[in-house]
Amino acid sequence: MTIGEALRRFRAEFKLKQEEAATALGLTRQAYYFYEVDKGIPPADKILKLATVFNVSTDYLLGLSDEPRPKKYDEREVAEAFALRDVFSAMLKRAIVDVSKPKAAESVPNAETLTAIAEVERGEGLSREFTSADDLMKDLMSNA
């Protein structure tokens, strides 16, 4: 989607005339029209204003995303995701060290556990959902 297409779409969604949209953005109607028909690209400050007025991401306006209003993550979700990444990274490193040291077979993680850890490191996720990091850790440790 071009910036012009996005402008037309959101102007229609908000039921605004070109002049009203231009005024909201601090533009003349002619300048707004120029951007709406893709005759030019608005400067960065106007793109930020467009994103604010239409409540969309700048990435969407610039054609870098198909998601006009991407999901916002709260701090807890982000912290949990990073904590899980750190746990998997540490487990993978420990598993690699454990495999390289001669030990009893029961102390070396099995192939399924190593595969799950590697999938997470590559961002592919797990084959089933876990309700908490504790459940995931218990599952991984039971397979180790």
Secondary structure, DSSP 8 states (H G I E B T S, - for coil): --HHHHHHHHHHHTT--HHHHHHHHT--HHHHHHHHTTSS---HHHHHHHHHHHT--HHHHTTS-S-SS-----HHHHHHHHHHHHHHHHHHHHHHHHHHS---GGGS--HHHHHHHHHHHTT---SS--SSHHHHHHHHHHH-
